[in-house]
Amino acid sequence: MNKLELLRTFVRVSEMSSFTLAGESLGLPRSTVSEHVQSLEKLLGTRLLQRTTRKVQATQDGLALYERSKDLLAHMDEIEGLFRQDEASLAGRIRFDMPSIMARRYVMPRLPEFMARHPHLELEISSTDRRVDLLSEGFDCVVRVGAQPDQTVVARHVCDFEMFNCASPAYLQRYGVPQSIEDLAQHRLVHYVGALGSRSEGFLYEAQGKVHRVAMAGSVTVNSTDGYESACLGGFGLIQAPRVGMQPFIQSGELVAVLPQFTAPAMEVSLLYARQRHLPLRVRVFMEWLTQVIIEQTR
């Protein structure tokens, strides 16, 4: 049996702490994943994983092997693509995650052109507004919008999204058009939170180099960008969202820009990937393409 494949399986199980999830990400049955790990343990003469009813954890020997295996597998991916002159020959799987609206509006419509250039690649696409764990969930790269406090991964800056304040015509007809920060006391905000039950930041605006927060009333709280956009279109209050996403609604008249002099700080867009010595060529090529697609939306 191919020893590198055994190592790949072991690394994925270690990262995801699950035979089942590792199998799903590798396209293998759970039984095959288990066989791979058992074969590797037999080959090395040591127990690599501690199995319980709830979780799979690496032993001390498993942790040592995991750290070395990551570099070894990265080197092998690099060697495999070292002499390939034609990018169409790139092969393998790329697993990535991005916000749902970004995937639906900007990336998925352009994806056929990328796949036409690289027909032997396989893509696993996650589009969600929750913050996935890049390492434990086995992603090659992740698109994030907003500040990146995680120091355990590499964050490559892609661009900044300029922000808009928006409301629907029906909402403005009912509550009036705010002209100042003081007017916000008579208005409602659609509250966006990372997780339901957490506290909204309120209305944000930047002035004299500082970010200010204004607490506002609001009857609707959402935890997804689709819900945020829909609540605004439905007339439930003001929202603060990237211009790139709101511009089509502004142009169609479905939404109206308000308080343009009091906008939130621009939102940073980053590509995150694991801290390792080498990224496989297929991942680097995909990240360059994805970066270009995102940047083109800001022009």
Secondary structure, 3 states (H helix, E strand, C coil): CCHHHHHHHHHHHHHHCCHHHHHHHHCCCHHHHHHHHHHHHHHHCCCCEEECCCCEEECHHHHHHHHHHHHHHHHHHHHHCCCCCCHHHCCEEEEEEECHHHHHHHHHHHHHHHHHHCCCEEEEEEECCCCCCCCCCCCCEEEEECCCCCCCEEEEEEEEECEEEEECHHHHHHHCCCCCCHHHHHCEECEECCCCCCCCCCEEEEECCEEEEECCECCCEECCHHHHHHHHHCCCCEEEEEHHHHHHHHHHCCCEECCCCCCCCCEEEEEEEECCCCCCHHHHHHHHHHHHHHHHCCC
